[in-house]
Amino acid sequence: MKQRVKIVIRGAVQGVGFRPFVYRLANELNIKGWIVNSSQGVFIEAEAEVNILNEFLLRLASDKPKNSFIQSFEHSYLDLHGFGNFEIRESNDKGGKTALVLPDISTCPDCLQEIFDPGNRRYLYPFTNCTNCGPRFTIIKDLPYDRAKTTMAEFVMCPECLAEYTDPSDRRFHAEPTACPVCGPQVELWDSNGTKLLDKQDAIHTAAKYILEGKIVALKGIGGYQLICDAGSDEAVKLLRLRKKRSEKPFALMMPDIESTKKECEVSPAEERSLLSVEAPIVLLKRRKDITSAISGETAAGNPYYGIMLPYSPLHHILMKELGIPIIATSGNLSEEPICVDEPGALEKLKGIADYFLVHNRKILRHVDDSITRISAGREMLLRRARGYAPLPVVIEGLNKTILAAGAHLKNTIALNKGSNVFLSQHIGDLENIESINAFKSVINDLETFYELSPQIVVHDMHPDYVSTQYAKSLGVTSHAVQHHYAHVLSCIADSNIEGKVLGVSWDGTGFGTDGVIWGSEFMIPKGKDFFRVAHLMPFRLPGGEKSIHEVWRIGFALLYSIYGNGDFGLTGHNFKASETEIIRQMLDKNINSPVTTSMGRLFDGVSAILGIRRHASFEAQAAMELEFATDDVNTNDYLEYKIDAGENNSYIINWHPLVIDIVNKLNSGIDKNILAAMFHNTLSEIITDIAKGVGIEKVLLTGGCFQNKYLLEGSIKKLKNAGFKVYWHQRVPANDGGISLGQLKYSAFVN
């Protein structure tokens, strides 16, 4: 008996070859009907015998394209229509927009094979793609996803491309960005004044030649410009640092292939999977110590890790094949600004940095940085969520209104929901200049336009002076302030889909507390829109306020001064100069510009200074990072003395005085600072476990920027699990402030 079934599939089902897959499956099973892309997803009507339709329904889910995922699958039976064949119908943009915008996908093996096949018509063509790979988020103007609504609309397909595009048996069947050397975008090499020098393969070949000669090339990639130079040349890397005004922060590297990566770094199976994944992020990898490296020491001085990615676009693959060496591939921007996406912006911003520009004429609609991941505790943790991941949603149930979450001040992302789908934006950056603020507003407008949304509620950080807070309050809709560290906790709850009672450990550098103090060492029990702050560090002062974040010796001095006063610190060979410290003593004595904090991140900074590891930080968290790096190759389970005092209302205060005194005593006794760095981390894991035992909640989550620290995270997980706790930490959303917007939106489920 024949029947007709209507199917509605929602999720990531556009831009992944879903329609061609359904078309081929229907023809294989001799099913008649049609499929159409809609702004809400994919609609299908199918007629066949009941047993065939049942197989069709099962295989739609089991055999779907690998880059797709299905959020909802609804079907209902209708009267027979009498279709004569199965067809792909013209897309329908009627109705509310719920279809998901896909991230940009790295080059697939089939396309890569074509690119390097001299007999293929796409040989060395840098814009080769198919339904399984290529740009998506960075070129889409509107939904549903069709060529006419992308930046590829201006390129008219040649007869051969059109034949592939309309052939159901071809993997480019309805591949919207498809192109070839005859009809598609092209590359050009420009000088620093924007004068065209060469085009096509000559442009790429000559750009490679200039890189090998020590020049800096600005390359227009998938989501914006990258600055590229020879990673093996001290002179080239120093020149890039000088021009980019980036004195010490590590540069990202691109390696030719996985084999060359393994020559430079230790690569676990999980790290290899991450490197080779369709998302193709930057992966933090441990540098090998048993080799003479081909990479300049200027790339990541003092850091035992490299941030490495593999080529992910055809242009990168072709260039790296020409070069055959590791390159620096860092964001094409001025310090702390968004990456450039167009030629006028690149020439204006990067002219003093890049010697040459490798450009192309496929427009980039929105900036998307490279994502960054790290394998910790055996699984991938996102440190920066951008290309390959954004803007796929996180599902949060119980959202009855449209809500905008404005995010944090640093590492900003925003979040916007449509029903239970929460769209977390790509990394925007620190909102400390007009360019970043404009990018912040543009990203909000982008998501609102994609999904035809107008926020009814806006949630923001509690800090009154943050740009994101002020923007949120300017919208004229109901607004809610969310305490920074509670947003971290709620972000991890949403990321790991945790239910029931939980103890959240939220540690970072800075967050405005409900009492006006700078928090950062919070133990919290969530209670819907409220929380109980069950533990935190004993407060200490930051002489000079924000200045101490960079001159971290001030924090170390303040910690010692609070214990020893004007007397001798007892610290042999300490690194505090009398000419510097006299004014700091007066600031502390008279409480002049010395705000109080309970920040764990600042305690890391202070301990780093006391141990003589880092006196000044040229970028955020540098001192804390180097304190972690000091644990490299140290094998000890020992920990320092510590004390947990009773606070008010059954709370706890972490008394750090014994810890600092023990550091001083052990330093004076000749114990190596690296061993003490490891003991400091071990002590923090002991403290977490002790407080968790005192609180008595089985589920413990670890969140905030401090838990990007692999040694701290893995040590804490191990101790908590050994003590019988269930432990949760971040996976697909950053533990740092890049995850704050998700936590803010989770908060709105309690108040909307």
DOBAVO-305324 format. One line per field, with one value per residue (C-alpha): x, y, z; residue number from 0; chain. Coordinates in Angstrom, 1 decimal, decimal comma, m for minus. Layout:
N
X c(X ...)
Y c(Y ...)
Z c(Z ...)
pos c(NUM ...)
unit c(A ...)
This chain:
752
X c(0,0 1,3 1,4 2,6 4,7 5,5 8,9 10,2 13,9 15,5 19,1 22,4 20,9 21,8 25,2 26,2 24,8 21,6 19,3 21,6 21,8 18,0 17,6 20,0 18,4 14,9 15,9 17,7 14,5 12,2 10,4 8,5 8,1 10,2 12,6 13,0 15,3 13,3 14,3 13,1 15,0 14,3 10,8 10,2 7,2 7,6 5,4 6,1 5,1 4,9 7,9 10,0 9,0 9,9 13,4 13,6 12,8 15,4 18,2 17,5 18,8 21,4 23,1 22,9 26,0 28,7 28,8 25,1 23,2 19,5 17,8 14,2 12,7 8,9 6,8 3,1 1,0 m1,1 m3,4 m1,6 m0,7 0,6 4,1 5,8 9,4 11,5 12,8 14,7 12,4 13,4 14,1 11,4 12,1 8,6 8,0 10,2 13,9 15,0 17,5 21,0 23,9 26,8 30,4 33,1 34,4 38,0 38,9 37,8 40,1 38,2 38,8 42,3 43,1 41,6 43,7 46,9 46,0 47,6 45,0 42,0 40,5 40,7 44,5 46,0 42,7 42,5 38,7 37,9 35,0 32,0 29,0 31,3 33,6 34,3 33,1 29,7 29,2 31,6 29,8 26,1 24,0 20,6 18,6 17,7 21,2 21,3 24,0 21,9 22,1 25,9 28,8 29,3 26,2 28,3 30,2 28,1 28,8 30,4 28,7 30,9 30,3 26,6 26,5 28,1 25,7 22,7 23,9 22,4 25,3 28,0 29,2 28,9 25,1 23,7 27,1 26,4 30,0 31,2 33,5 36,5 39,3 37,1 34,2 35,2 37,2 40,9 43,9 46,2 49,5 49,7 52,4 51,9 50,3 47,7 49,2 48,6 51,8 50,6 47,5 46,5 49,2 52,0 50,7 50,8 54,2 55,7 54,2 55,9 59,1 58,8 58,0 61,2 63,1 62,0 59,2 55,8 52,7 49,1 46,9 43,2 41,8 38,4 37,3 39,8 43,5 46,4 50,0 52,4 56,2 58,9 58,7 62,2 63,7 64,6 64,8 61,4 59,7 61,4 60,3 56,7 56,8 58,2 55,7 52,7 53,7 53,5 56,6 56,2 52,8 53,2 52,3 50,2 51,9 50,8 52,6 52,7 51,2 50,7 54,1 56,0 54,0 55,1 58,7 58,3 55,7 54,4 51,0 48,6 45,8 43,3 45,4 45,9 42,1 41,6 44,2 42,7 39,1 36,8 36,9 40,8 41,5 44,7 45,8 48,2 50,9 53,8 57,1 59,6 62,8 64,8 65,2 66,9 63,8 63,3 61,1 62,6 62,9 61,2 57,9 56,9 59,8 59,6 56,4 56,7 53,7 53,2 49,8 49,6 47,1 47,2 46,2 42,4 41,6 42,7 44,8 46,6 47,2 48,7 50,8 52,1 52,9 55,1 56,8 57,2 58,2 56,5 55,0 53,7 50,0 48,7 45,6 45,8 45,1 46,6 46,9 43,5 41,5 39,3 41,0 40,7 38,2 38,5 41,2 40,7 40,7 43,8 45,7 44,9 45,6 48,3 50,3 53,0 53,2 52,9 55,3 52,9 49,2 47,9 44,2 41,2 37,8 35,5 34,0 34,1 30,9 32,0 35,3 35,9 39,2 40,9 39,6 42,0 41,7 43,7 43,4 43,0 42,0 41,8 39,3 39,1 38,5 37,8 39,8 38,6 35,4 35,3 36,0 34,6 32,4 30,5 27,6 26,2 23,8 23,8 20,3 18,8 15,3 12,8 13,5 10,1 11,3 14,0 17,0 20,3 23,3 25,9 28,8 32,0 34,4 37,4 37,3 33,8 31,2 27,4 24,6 21,1 18,3 15,5 13,4 15,7 18,5 21,1 23,4 26,8 28,7 32,3 35,1 34,9 37,7 38,4 36,0 38,8 38,8 36,3 37,0 36,2 33,1 31,8 32,5 30,5 27,5 27,9 27,9 24,7 23,0 24,2 22,5 19,4 19,1 19,8 16,9 14,7 14,9 14,2 15,4 12,7 15,2 18,9 21,3 24,7 27,6 27,2 30,1 28,5 31,4 31,7 30,9 28,7 26,7 26,2 25,1 22,7 21,1 20,8 18,5 15,4 14,2 14,0 17,6 19,1 22,6 24,4 27,3 30,4 31,4 27,8 27,7 30,8 29,1 25,9 27,9 29,5 26,1 24,7 27,8 27,7 23,9 24,2 21,0 20,4 22,4 26,0 29,0 30,5 34,2 34,7 38,2 39,6 41,3 38,6 34,9 32,7 31,3 27,9 29,7 31,7 34,9 36,9 36,1 37,7 38,0 34,3 32,7 29,0 25,9 23,4 19,8 18,1 18,5 20,4 23,4 25,1 28,8 30,1 33,9 36,5 40,0 40,8 41,0 44,3 45,1 46,2 48,5 48,0 44,8 44,9 48,6 49,3 47,9 50,9 53,5 52,7 55,6 53,3 50,9 53,8 55,0 51,5 51,1 54,4 53,8 50,4 52,2 55,5 54,7 57,6 59,9 62,2 60,2 62,7 63,0 66,6 67,5 64,0 63,3 61,8 63,8 63,7 63,3 60,1 58,6 58,7 55,8 53,9 54,3 52,8 49,9 49,2 49,6 47,3 45,0 45,6 44,5 44,8 41,5 40,7 40,4 39,7 41,0 42,6 44,2 45,8 47,1 48,7 50,4 51,6 53,1 54,7 56,4 57,5 59,1 61,0 59,3 57,7 57,9 56,0 53,3 53,2 49,9 46,9 47,7 51,3 52,6 50,0 50,8 54,5 53,8 52,0 54,8 57,3 55,6 56,7 58,5 58,2 56,9 55,6 52,4 53,5 51,6 52,1 50,7 47,2 44,3 40,6 38,9 35,2 33,3 29,8 26,7 28,5 30,9 34,7 37,6 40,8 43,6 46,6 49,0 50,3 50,8 52,9 54,9 55,6 56,8 59,2 60,6 61,1 62,7 65,1 65,9 66,9 63,9 63,7 61,1 59,7 59,0 57,3 55,2 54,0 53,3 51,3 49,1 48,7 47,7 44,9 43,6 43,7 41,8 39,1 38,7 38,6 35,9 33,9 34,0 32,8 29,9 28,9 27,5 28,3 28,5 31,4 32,1 35,3 35,0 36,7 39,9 42,1 40,9 42,4 45,6 46,1 48,1 45,5 42,5 43,8 45,1 41,8 39,8 41,9 41,7 38,0 37,3 39,4 37,4 34,1 32,9 31,4 33,4 32,4 34,4 34,0 34,0 32,5 32,3 35,4 36,0 37,3 35,2 34,3 31,7 30,2 27,4 26,1 26,0 24,1 21,6 21,2 20,5 17,6 15,8 15,2 13,8 12,1)
Y c(0,0 3,4 6,4 10,0 11,4 15,0 15,4 18,6 18,4 21,3 21,7 22,0 20,7 23,5 23,8 20,2 18,4 17,4 18,0 16,0 13,2 13,0 13,2 10,3 8,2 8,8 7,7 4,6 3,6 4,7 7,3 10,1 13,6 16,6 18,4 22,1 24,3 26,6 29,4 27,0 23,9 21,1 20,1 16,8 15,1 11,5 8,8 5,0 1,7 1,9 m0,4 1,7 4,9 3,4 2,6 6,1 7,6 5,5 6,2 10,0 9,9 7,2 8,0 11,8 13,8 13,8 17,6 17,8 17,3 17,0 18,9 17,9 15,4 15,5 13,5 13,1 11,1 12,7 11,7 10,5 13,1 11,1 12,6 11,5 11,8 13,1 16,7 19,4 22,5 26,1 27,3 28,9 31,9 32,2 31,8 32,5 31,6 28,7 26,9 26,9 28,8 26,4 27,3 27,4 23,9 22,9 21,4 17,8 15,0 14,8 18,5 18,3 15,5 17,6 20,6 18,7 16,6 18,2 16,6 18,1 21,4 22,7 22,0 24,6 26,5 28,2 28,3 24,7 23,3 21,0 20,2 18,7 21,7 25,3 28,7 29,0 31,5 34,1 34,3 33,9 37,1 35,6 32,4 30,0 29,0 29,5 30,8 34,0 34,8 34,5 36,6 34,0 35,4 37,8 34,9 33,3 29,6 28,4 25,5 22,9 24,1 24,4 20,8 19,6 21,8 20,3 16,7 14,6 12,1 14,8 15,8 19,5 19,0 22,2 23,1 26,8 28,2 26,0 27,6 26,9 28,9 29,9 31,4 31,8 34,2 34,8 35,7 38,7 39,8 43,5 45,6 47,7 50,5 48,3 48,0 44,7 42,8 39,4 37,2 33,5 30,9 33,4 35,5 32,5 31,3 34,8 35,3 32,1 33,4 36,6 34,7 32,6 35,8 37,0 39,3 39,6 38,8 39,6 36,8 37,1 33,9 32,5 34,8 37,7 38,5 36,7 38,0 35,4 35,0 32,3 30,8 29,6 33,1 35,0 38,2 37,8 37,0 39,8 42,2 41,0 41,5 45,0 46,1 44,4 45,8 42,3 41,9 38,5 36,9 33,7 33,6 30,9 28,5 26,7 23,5 21,9 18,6 16,3 14,7 18,0 18,8 15,5 16,4 19,6 18,5 15,7 14,8 12,5 10,7 13,2 16,1 14,6 14,1 17,8 19,0 16,9 17,6 19,5 22,5 22,6 24,7 25,9 23,2 23,8 21,2 20,4 21,2 18,4 18,8 16,0 17,8 20,9 22,8 24,4 27,1 30,3 30,8 34,2 32,5 31,5 32,3 30,6 28,8 25,0 24,9 25,9 26,9 24,9 24,5 22,7 24,2 24,4 26,3 25,5 28,7 27,6 24,1 25,5 28,1 25,5 23,1 25,8 26,7 23,3 25,1 26,2 29,7 32,2 32,7 35,3 37,5 40,3 43,2 45,8 44,8 44,1 45,1 42,8 41,1 42,9 41,5 43,7 45,3 48,9 48,0 45,8 48,4 51,0 48,9 46,5 48,7 49,4 45,7 43,7 44,0 42,4 41,5 38,2 39,1 37,7 39,0 36,8 39,1 38,2 39,3 38,9 38,5 35,0 34,3 30,9 28,8 27,6 24,3 22,3 18,7 18,6 15,6 13,6 15,7 18,8 22,1 25,2 28,3 30,5 29,6 30,9 29,4 25,8 26,1 29,4 30,1 26,6 26,7 25,4 24,2 25,7 24,7 27,0 30,2 31,8 35,1 36,4 37,3 39,0 38,3 41,1 39,1 40,2 43,0 40,8 38,0 39,1 37,0 37,6 35,2 35,4 32,8 31,7 29,4 26,9 27,4 29,8 31,1 31,9 34,3 34,0 35,5 39,3 40,2 42,9 45,8 48,4 50,3 51,7 49,0 46,2 48,0 48,4 44,7 43,9 45,9 44,4 40,8 41,5 43,0 40,0 37,4 39,5 39,9 36,2 35,0 38,1 38,6 41,6 41,0 41,4 41,0 41,8 40,4 41,8 41,9 43,5 45,9 49,3 50,6 47,8 48,8 45,7 46,7 50,2 49,0 46,6 49,3 51,6 49,3 50,3 46,8 44,9 44,2 42,0 42,1 38,8 38,5 37,6 34,4 33,1 33,6 31,4 28,7 28,8 28,7 25,4 24,0 24,8 23,5 20,1 20,0 19,5 18,9 18,9 20,4 21,5 23,2 25,6 26,6 29,8 31,1 33,9 37,3 39,9 40,1 42,7 41,3 42,0 43,8 46,0 44,0 42,5 38,8 35,8 32,8 31,8 28,6 29,0 26,9 28,0 28,7 29,8 33,5 33,7 31,8 31,1 32,2 29,4 30,1 32,5 33,7 36,0 39,5 41,2 44,6 45,6 48,6 50,7 49,0 47,8 48,8 45,8 43,4 44,3 45,1 41,9 42,4 44,9 42,0 39,8 42,7 43,4 39,7 39,7 43,1 42,1 39,2 40,7 44,4 46,9 44,2 41,9 39,7 37,0 36,3 35,6 37,4 38,7 40,8 43,9 47,1 49,7 52,5 50,8 49,6 52,7 54,3 51,0 50,8 54,2 53,2 50,2 51,9 54,8 52,7 54,9 53,4 49,9 48,1 44,9 41,7 38,0 37,1 33,7 35,0 37,8 35,3 33,4 36,6 37,4 34,0 34,1 37,4 36,0 33,0 35,2 33,7 36,9 40,5 42,2 40,9 42,2 40,4 39,2 36,2 36,0 35,7 33,0 31,1 31,0 29,8 26,9 26,3 26,2 22,9 21,3 18,0 18,4 15,3 15,9 15,3 17,6 20,7 23,8 24,7 26,2 27,1 27,3 29,5 29,6 32,5 33,8 31,7 28,4 29,7 29,3 31,7 30,5 31,9 32,3 33,5 30,1 29,3 32,4 31,9 28,3 29,5 32,0 29,4 26,8 29,3 30,2 26,6 26,1 24,3 25,0 27,5 25,0 22,5 25,2 26,2 22,6 22,5 25,8 24,2 21,0 23,1 24,7 21,3 20,2 23,3 22,7 19,1 20,0 22,7 20,3 17,8 20,4 21,5 17,9 18,3 15,4 17,3 19,8 22,0 23,9 27,1 30,4 31,4 29,8 26,3 26,8 25,8 22,2 21,3 22,8 21,4 17,9 17,8 19,1 16,6 13,7 14,7 15,3 12,1 10,1 11,7 10,4 13,5 13,8 16,5 18,7 21,1 23,0 21,3 23,2 26,7 28,4 28,4 31,9 35,1 33,9 31,7 34,4 35,3 31,7 31,8 35,1 33,7 30,6 33,0 34,5 31,1 31,9 35,4 35,6)
Z c(0,0 m1,0 1,3 1,2 4,0 4,8 6,6 8,3 9,3 11,3 12,2 10,3 7,0 4,6 3,0 3,8 0,7 2,4 m0,6 m3,0 m0,4 m0,1 m3,9 m4,4 m1,6 m3,0 m6,5 m5,1 m3,3 m6,3 m4,2 m5,8 m4,4 m3,7 m1,3 m0,7 1,3 3,5 5,9 8,6 7,5 4,9 3,8 2,0 0,6 m0,4 m1,9 m1,9 m0,4 3,4 3,9 1,6 3,3 6,7 5,3 3,8 7,2 9,0 6,4 6,4 10,0 9,8 6,4 6,5 5,4 8,0 8,4 9,1 12,3 12,9 15,8 15,0 12,7 12,2 9,8 9,2 6,7 3,9 1,1 m2,0 m4,6 m7,5 m8,0 m11,2 m10,1 m7,2 m7,6 m5,8 m5,8 m5,7 m2,2 m0,1 2,1 3,5 7,2 10,2 9,8 11,9 9,6 11,0 9,4 9,1 10,0 7,3 6,6 5,8 2,4 2,0 0,7 m2,7 m3,4 m2,2 m4,6 m7,5 m6,5 m6,9 m10,0 m13,1 m15,2 m13,4 m14,5 m11,0 m10,7 m8,3 m8,1 m4,7 m4,5 m5,1 m2,9 m3,0 m0,8 1,8 2,3 1,7 3,0 4,6 7,5 6,0 2,7 3,6 3,2 4,1 4,6 3,1 1,9 m1,8 m4,2 m4,9 m1,1 m0,9 m2,0 m4,8 m6,6 m8,6 m10,2 m13,0 m13,3 m16,6 m18,5 m16,8 m13,3 m14,0 m15,3 m12,0 m10,0 m11,7 m11,8 m9,0 m9,2 m8,8 m5,3 m6,4 m7,0 m5,4 m3,9 m3,6 m3,6 m6,5 m8,9 m11,2 m12,8 m15,7 m13,8 m10,2 m7,9 m8,5 m6,5 m7,1 m5,5 m4,6 m3,3 m0,1 m2,1 m3,5 m7,0 m8,7 m9,5 m10,6 m10,6 m10,4 m9,8 m10,5 m7,6 m5,2 m6,4 m6,1 m2,6 m1,5 m2,9 m1,0 2,3 1,8 1,3 4,8 3,7 5,5 3,4 4,3 3,0 2,6 4,0 4,7 7,6 7,2 6,7 8,2 8,5 7,2 7,4 7,6 11,1 10,8 10,3 13,5 11,5 9,9 13,2 15,0 12,2 12,5 16,3 15,9 13,2 14,9 18,3 19,8 21,9 23,6 23,0 21,0 17,3 15,7 13,3 10,2 9,4 5,9 7,1 10,1 9,5 9,8 12,9 14,6 13,9 16,0 18,6 20,7 19,1 20,9 19,0 20,4 19,2 15,8 15,5 16,4 13,9 11,1 11,9 9,5 12,0 11,6 14,7 16,1 18,6 21,5 21,3 23,5 21,8 21,5 23,4 21,7 18,4 16,9 15,9 12,5 14,2 15,4 19,2 18,6 17,8 21,3 23,6 27,0 26,1 26,0 23,6 20,0 18,7 15,4 12,6 9,3 6,0 5,9 2,7 m0,9 m0,9 2,2 0,8 m2,4 m0,6 1,9 m0,9 m2,5 0,8 2,5 5,7 9,0 8,8 11,2 10,4 12,8 12,7 10,2 12,5 14,7 18,3 20,0 16,9 14,8 11,8 8,5 6,0 2,9 0,8 1,8 5,5 5,0 3,1 5,7 8,8 7,6 5,2 7,8 8,7 5,4 2,5 0,1 m0,1 m1,5 m2,1 m3,9 m5,1 m3,1 m0,5 3,2 4,9 8,5 10,3 11,8 13,5 13,7 16,6 19,4 21,2 23,8 24,8 28,5 30,6 27,4 25,5 23,4 25,1 23,1 24,1 21,3 19,5 15,9 12,5 12,2 15,3 15,2 14,9 15,6 18,5 22,0 23,1 26,3 27,2 28,9 26,9 26,1 24,8 22,4 24,5 23,7 26,0 25,6 27,0 28,8 28,2 27,4 24,8 24,0 22,3 22,2 22,3 20,9 21,0 18,8 20,9 22,5 20,0 21,4 18,8 20,3 18,1 16,8 19,0 18,8 21,2 23,8 23,7 24,2 21,0 18,5 15,9 18,4 19,6 16,0 15,4 18,5 17,2 13,7 15,0 17,0 13,9 11,9 14,0 14,5 10,7 9,9 12,1 12,0 15,7 17,9 21,5 24,2 27,0 27,3 29,8 30,6 33,1 36,4 35,8 35,1 33,0 30,5 26,9 26,6 29,8 28,5 25,1 26,7 28,8 25,8 23,9 25,9 26,6 29,9 31,1 33,8 35,2 35,9 38,2 36,1 37,9 38,2 34,4 34,1 36,3 34,2 31,0 32,1 33,2 29,7 27,9 29,8 30,1 33,9 35,8 39,6 42,4 41,7 43,2 40,7 41,1 39,1 39,0 36,8 36,9 37,2 37,8 39,5 42,7 44,3 47,1 44,6 45,2 42,3 42,6 41,0 43,3 43,7 44,9 44,1 44,6 41,9 43,1 39,9 39,5 42,8 44,1 47,4 47,5 49,6 49,5 48,1 48,8 51,7 50,1 49,2 47,6 44,1 44,4 41,4 40,4 36,8 36,6 38,8 36,1 34,0 36,7 38,6 41,0 42,7 43,6 44,8 47,0 48,3 49,3 51,2 52,8 54,1 56,0 57,0 57,1 57,1 58,4 56,5 54,1 54,9 51,1 50,1 46,9 46,3 43,2 44,8 44,3 47,1 44,5 43,3 46,5 48,7 46,9 46,9 50,7 51,0 48,7 50,8 54,1 53,1 50,9 47,9 44,6 46,0 45,4 47,2 45,3 45,8 42,4 41,9 38,6 40,5 43,2 40,3 39,2 42,7 43,2 39,8 40,9 44,3 42,7 40,3 37,2 35,9 37,1 34,2 31,9 28,4 27,7 29,7 32,0 30,9 34,5 35,3 32,1 32,9 36,4 34,8 32,3 35,2 36,2 32,9 33,6 37,4 39,1 42,6 44,5 47,4 48,3 50,4 53,7 53,6 55,8 55,2 57,7 58,6 57,0 57,6 57,0 56,7 54,1 53,8 53,4 51,8 53,9 51,6 54,3 55,2 51,5 50,8 54,0 53,0 49,6 51,1 53,6 50,9 48,5 51,3 51,9 48,3 46,8 43,1 42,0 39,4 42,1 44,1 41,1 40,9 44,7 44,4 41,7 43,8 46,8 44,9 43,8 47,5 48,5 45,9 47,0 50,7 50,2 48,0 50,8 53,3 51,0 50,3 46,8 44,5 41,2 40,9 37,9 37,0 35,0 34,4 32,7 35,4 34,3 30,9 32,9 32,0 35,1 37,4 35,6 35,3 38,9 40,3 38,2 39,4 43,1 43,0 41,2 43,7 46,4 44,8 43,1 39,6 37,8 34,9 32,8 29,5 26,1 23,1 24,8 26,3 30,0 29,7 29,1 25,6 27,3 29,5 27,0 27,0 30,9 30,7 28,4 30,6 33,5 31,5 31,6 35,3 34,8 31,3)
pos c(0 1 2 3 4 5 6 7 8 9 10 11 12 13 14 15 16 17 18 19 20 21 22 23 24 25 26 27 28 29 30 31 32 33 34 35 36 37 38 39 40 41 42 43 44 45 46 47 48 49 50 51 52 53 54 55 56 57 58 59 60 61 62 63 64 65 66 67 68 69 70 71 72 73 74 75 76 77 78 79 80 81 82 83 84 85 86 87 88 89 90 91 92 93 94 95 96 97 98 99 100 101 102 103 104 105 106 107 108 109 110 111 112 113 114 115 116 117 118 119 120 121 122 123 124 125 126 127 128 129 130 131 132 133 134 135 136 137 138 139 140 141 142 143 144 145 146 147 148 149 150 151 152 153 154 155 156 157 158 159 160 161 162 163 164 165 166 167 168 169 170 171 172 173 174 175 176 177 178 179 180 181 182 183 184 185 186 187 188 189 190 191 192 193 194 195 196 197 198 199 200 201 202 203 204 205 206 207 208 209 210 211 212 213 214 215 216 217 218 219 220 221 222 223 224 225 226 227 228 229 230 231 232 233 234 235 236 237 238 239 240 241 242 243 244 245 246 247 248 249 250 251 252 253 254 255 256 257 258 259 260 261 262 263 264 265 266 267 268 269 270 271 272 273 274 275 276 277 278 279 280 281 282 283 284 285 286 287 288 289 290 291 292 293 294 295 296 297 298 299 300 301 302 303 304 305 306 307 308 309 310 311 312 313 314 315 316 317 318 319 320 321 322 323 324 325 326 327 328 329 330 331 332 333 334 335 336 337 338 339 340 341 342 343 344 345 346 347 348 349 350 351 352 353 354 355 356 357 358 359 360 361 362 363 364 365 366 367 368 369 370 371 372 373 374 375 376 377 378 379 380 381 382 383 384 385 386 387 388 389 390 391 392 393 394 395 396 397 398 399 400 401 402 403 404 405 406 407 408 409 410 411 412 413 414 415 416 417 418 419 420 421 422 423 424 425 426 427 428 429 430 431 432 433 434 435 436 437 438 439 440 441 442 443 444 445 446 447 448 449 450 451 452 453 454 455 456 457 458 459 460 461 462 463 464 465 466 467 468 469 470 471 472 473 474 475 476 477 478 479 480 481 482 483 484 485 486 487 488 489 490 491 492 493 494 495 496 497 498 499 500 501 502 503 504 505 506 507 508 509 510 511 512 513 514 515 516 517 518 519 520 521 522 523 524 525 526 527 528 529 530 531 532 533 534 535 536 537 538 539 540 541 542 543 544 545 546 547 548 549 550 551 552 553 554 555 556 557 558 559 560 561 562 563 564 565 566 567 568 569 570 571 572 573 574 575 576 577 578 579 580 581 582 583 584 585 586 587 588 589 590 591 592 593 594 595 596 597 598 599 600 601 602 603 604 605 606 607 608 609 610 611 612 613 614 615 616 617 618 619 620 621 622 623 624 625 626 627 628 629 630 631 632 633 634 635 636 637 638 639 640 641 642 643 644 645 646 647 648 649 650 651 652 653 654 655 656 657 658 659 660 661 662 663 664 665 666 667 668 669 670 671 672 673 674 675 676 677 678 679 680 681 682 683 684 685 686 687 688 689 690 691 692 693 694 695 696 697 698 699 700 701 702 703 704 705 706 707 708 709 710 711 712 713 714 715 716 717 718 719 720 721 722 723 724 725 726 727 728 729 730 731 732 733 734 735 736 737 738 739 740 741 742 743 744 745 746 747 748 749 750 751)
unit c(A A A A A A A A A A A A A A A A A A A A A A A A A A A A A A A A A A A A A A A A A A A A A A A A A A A A A A A A A A A A A A A A A A A A A A A A A A A A A A A A A A A A A A A A A A A A A A A A A A A A A A A A A A A A A A A A A A A A A A A A A A A A A A A A A A A A A A A A A A A A A A A A A A A A A A A A A A A A A A A A A A A A A A A A A A A A A A A A A A A A A A A A A A A A A A A A A A A A A A A A A A A A A A A A A A A A A A A A A A A A A A A A A A A A A A A A A A A A A A A A A A A A A A A A A A A A A A A A A A A A A A A A A A A A A A A A A A A A A A A A A A A A A A A A A A A A A A A A A A A A A A A A A A A A A A A A A A A A A A A A A A A A A A A A A A A A A A A A A A A A A A A A A A A A A A A A A A A A A A A A A A A A A A A A A A A A A A A A A A A A A A A A A A A A A A A A A A A A A A A A A A A A A A A A A A A A A A A A A A A A A A A A A A A A A A A A A A A A A A A A A A A A A A A A A A A A A A A A A A A A A A A A A A A A A A A A A A A A A A A A A A A A A A A A A A A A A A A A A A A A A A A A A A A A A A A A A A A A A A A A A A A A A A A A A A A A A A A A A A A A A A A A A A A A A A A A A A A A A A A A A A A A A A A A A A A A A A A A A A A A A A A A A A A A A A A A A A A A A A A A A A A A A A A A A A A A A A A A A A A A A A A A A A A A A A A A A A A A A A A A A A A A A A A A A A A A A A A A A A A A A A A A A A A A A A A A A A A A A A A A A A A A A A A A A A A A A A A A A A A A A A A A A A A A A A A A A A A A A A A A A A A A A A A A A A A A A A A A A A A A A A A A A A A A A A A A)
